[in-house]
Amino acid sequence: MANCASVDLHESEIRYNLKNMATRKRKSRRKSKKQNRFVEAFSVVLFLIVVSLAFLYFSGVRPKPAIETAVSSISEIIQAVEGSIPVEEHIPSPTSLRSELCDESDKEAYWEDLPLGLQIPMCPAVKAYESSKTVVGHEIQRYAGFTLCYREDYELPEWVAYCITKNELAKEASRSNDFHFDTKISTGSADPSDYTRSGFDRGHIAPAADMAFSAQAMHDSFSMSNMTPQTPALNRGIWKNLEEQVRKWVSSFGAIYVIAGPVLDKKPSELKAIGKNAVSVPEEFYKVLLTKSGDSVIAVAFIFPNDKPKGSIWDYAVSVDEAEERTGLDFFYLLDDVLEKSAEKTFSPLDWN
């Protein structure tokens, strides 16, 4: 019996030793692979540094600062390769996404208690953007003073959005009148010649006068992606009156969130078109506004026919809810639900006067 026990113990020790040997081999292989990755990465980095320095040297440059920067970065690269620094794919937060969608003049929200990017409406392009996708025929582009969504099928902006502040009312640039093809639009924008002898004005959606705070913003406002065919009676009449009134409200309230554009509730084939690019002629235009009055958030929308509107701007005022129904857009969706419902359900001219 003692012999059997001795044999069993011996076999147990063998199994234990074999198991340890296997474990040590696996660890050794992992360590070897890790070291190999390190050596490969270090070799590549070193090779690139040598090639770069050689190129700079023979170009007559003595890159001492570049050498110091490169050397200081090597340790970080080594640590990343060894796994001491976790390398993860950067996933932008909703806040950073809204920041990216804001125009370049709106780096921060005007009011700290209102969401960043409040002026950007929800549409198919924004939904796609937030999920890192694209949607055909809808393209978002940012400019110095505004952001827009371009609809290729119509050759028009579906919406143009910006927040204009009291500080931005300071005139730093004169009206440029440099109407130009927008090279930012990947599918190509309308062309100034599309409007020639059409009987329609090249009507701004983001007004040039709202963009006078910088020469770049003024220039961008004359991009054809910001233009729509408007009757002279509308463009030079009540539409202009509303633009001027908005700037007066900005002086009173400090800032206003503005979203404007054509009402695209019909297919392009159902609308009149002008020019070689078949620019759709909208039948109506909208402008939606939101601001803070004391502790309250107030909003109002206006919808004008692309004809010869008569009367005052208040004859064409509607609730934001109604404007959403007409345009298919979701305005100010970033607001707290209670605030959004209160601001969008009704409006009162008294709040704005």
N, C-alpha and C positions, 0 to 999 in steps of 0.2 A: 504493500500500500504506500509505503514511504517512497518507493521508486516511482510509482505512478504520480504521486503528488509532485515529486521532483521534476518529472517529465512535463507535467502540466504547467508548472511554474516556468520552466525553461521556454516552452512554447509561447507562454504569455509574454515573457521578456522579448522574445524574437518579434512577436507581433507589435509590441510597443516600440521596439527599435526601428522596425520597418516603417511604422506609422510616422515616427519622428523624422526618419530619413526622407520620406515623401513630402512631409511638411516643409522640411528645410529646402528640398529641391524646388517646391513651388515658390517659396519665399525668395530663393536665389534667382529663379527665372523672372519673377516680378521685379526684383531689384535690378537684374541685368537689363530687362526691357526699359525700366525707368532710367537707368544710367545711359542706355543707348539713345533714348529720346532726348535726354539732356545733351549728350555729346553731339547728336545730329543738329539739334536746335542751336546749340552754341556755335557749332561749325558754320552753319548758315549765316547766323548773325555776324560772326567774325569775318566771314568772307565778304558780306555786303558792306561792312564797315571799311574793310581794306580797299575794296573796289571804289567806294565812294570817296575815301580820303585820297586815293591815287588820282582819281578824276579831278578832284578839287586842287590837288597839288600841281598837276600838269596844266591846270587852267590858270595858275598864278595865284590861287587863294591859299592862305595859311589858316585853316579852320580850327584854331585853338579852342574857341567856345564850342564849336560843334563836337570836337573830340571829347571835351569835358562832359557835355550833355549825353553823348553816346555811351561813355564809360559809366556814368551814373545810372543809365537805364539798363545796363547789362544785368545787374543784380536783380532788378525787378523782373526781367525776362526769365532769368534762371529760376527765380522763385515760382513764377507762373508755370514753367515747364515741370518743376518738381511737384507741383500741386499744392504748395503752401498758400497760394493765392487762388481762390476758386474763380474759374472763368465761366461766367454765365451769360447767356444771351440777354441783351438789354431790352426790356419790355417797357415802353413808355407808359407812364401813368396817365389816367384820363386828364389830369390837370396839365401835364406836359403836352398832350395831344391838342387840347384846346389852346394852349399857348402857341403851338405851331400853326394853328389855323388863324390866329389873330393876325391882323395886319401889323407891319413893322412899327407903327407908331403906338401900338397898344401893348407894350411889354408887361404892363401891370393893369389890373382892374382899377377904374377910377374910384369906385367905392369898395372898400375892403370887405364889406358884408355882402357884396354881390359877386357871383361867380365870374371867373376869368373866361373870356370868350363868349359872354352872354349874347352878343350881337349875332353870333353865327347860328343860323336856323338849322334844324334837322331836315335833311333831304337824303336821297339815295347816295349821293356822293359823300356826305359826312358819315353815314352809316358804314360805307365801304372803307373810308379812311380810318375810322376807329378800329376796324378789324384788319387793317393792313391789306386791303383788297382794292380793286378798281371796279368801276362800273362804266360801261361803254356809253359814250355820249354825254357824260357828266364830268367836268374837270374843275377842280378847285385850284385857284392861284392866288397868291398873296402879292400885294403891292405896298408902296411906301405908306399909303394912307387908308387902304381898304382891302377887303378880301372878296372874291366873287366865285360863283360857280357858273361855268360856261356850258351852254347846251349846244352841241355841235349841230344837231338836227335843225335848230332854229337860227344858228349863227347869232345867238343873243346870250346875254347873261341871264340866268334864271333868278339870281339874287346877287346884290352887292351889299356888303355889310361893313359897318365901321362904327366906332365910338368917337364922337367929336367932343372935345373938351374946350373949356373957355380959353385955355392957353393957346389952343390951336386956331383960335379966331384971329390971332396976330398975323397980319399979312406980310409974308416974307418973299413971296414970288408973285409976279404979274401973270395974267392969263396968257398962256403960250400959244393956243390955237394950233398946236402941232399934232393934228389928228394923224395917227399912224397905225399900221398893221401891227398886231400884237404877236411878237415872236415867242412869247411864253406859252401860248396855246398850242399844244402838241399837234392838233388837227388843223391848225390855221384858223385865224379869226376872220371876220368880215374885213373888207377893204374900204378905205374912204371913198373910192370911186363907185362903190355899190350904191351910194346915196345920190350921186350926180344926176341932176334933172329928174329925180324921183318924186319931187313934191314933198318930201319928208325931211325934217331936220335930223342931224346926227345928235340925238338927245342924250345928254349925260344922265347916268343913273346916280353915280357918286358925283355931285356937282363940283366943277372946277373951283368955285369960290370956297368950298369946304376944304379944299386941298391946298390952299394958298400958304399954308404954314411952312412949306419947303418946296424947292425947285423940283426935286424928284417926285414928290407927291403930285405936284401940278402936272408934270410930264406924264406920269402914269394915268392921271385922270383922262387924258386924251387918247388912251389906248382904245382901239375899236372894240375890244372886249367889254368896254364900259359904255358902249353906245347902243342905242335902239332907235328905230325909225319912229319919230314923233311928229304929229302935225305941228306946224308953226304956231297954231292957236293954242295948243296945249303947252308946248315947250317954252314959248315966250310969254305965256299967260299964267294960268293958275298953278302949273307945275313950278314955275319960277317963283311965284308968290309963296308957295309952301316952302321952297328951299330957303327963301329969305326969312320966313317965319321961324324955321328951325334954328337958324343962327341966333335969332332974338331969344328963343327959348334957352339956347345954350348959355347965353349971357346971364339969364335969370336962374337957371337950375345948376349950372356948373358943367354939365355934360349930358349928352343924349345918345342913346344907342339907336342906330338907324339901320333899317333893312329896306331895300327898295328893288323894284324890278318890274318886268312885264308879267301880266297874268297869262300863263301858258296853259290854259285849260282846254285848248284845242290842239289837234295834231297839226304839224307844219303844213300838210296838204290842204287843210281847211282854212289856212290864212293866206292873205295876199303876200307876195314876196317881191323883193326888189333886187336889182343888180345881178352881176354874173355869179355871185355866191348864193343867190336865192335867200336873202336875209328876210326872215319872217316879219310881217308888220303886225304887232300886237293890237288887239282891240281895246285893251285896258291896261292901266299901270297902277301899281300899289306902292305905298310907302308906310312902313310901320315904325312907330317910335315908342321908346320907353325911357323913363327917367325917374329920379327920386325927388319927391316933394316933401321935405321934412323927413319923417320916419316912414312915409308911405311910398309905395312903388306904383306909378301910374303909367298907363299905356293907351295908345290910340292908333288907329289905322285909317288910311285914306285910299279910296279906289276911284280913279278918274277914267272916263272914256277917252280913247285916243281920237278926239274929235274937236269940238269947240265947247268945252265945259263953261257953263255960266254960273254966276253966283259966287259965293265965298268958299273957302276950303272946307268949312264946316258943313256945307251942303253935301259933301262927299265923304264925311267921316263915318266910320263903322267900328265895331269892336274888333279886337285882334282875333277873337274866335271866328268871326265871319271872314276875316281876311285869310285865316288858315283854311277854311272850307273852300274858298275860291282858288287859292294857290296850291293847295296840297302840301304846304310846308308847315313845320312845327316851330313856331317862334318862341324864343325865350324858354325853351324846354329845360334849361339848367336851373331855373328858379325853383325855390321851394314850392311844393305843390299848392300850398295854401296861398302863397303870394301870387303864383302864376294864375290860379283860378280867379282870384280877386281882380288882378290887373287886366286880364284878357276878356273877362265876361262882359264888362260894361265900360263906358268912358263918359266923362263929363267935360264939356268945354270950359266949365268954371275952374277945373283943376289946372288948366293950361293958361288961364288969363289972370 
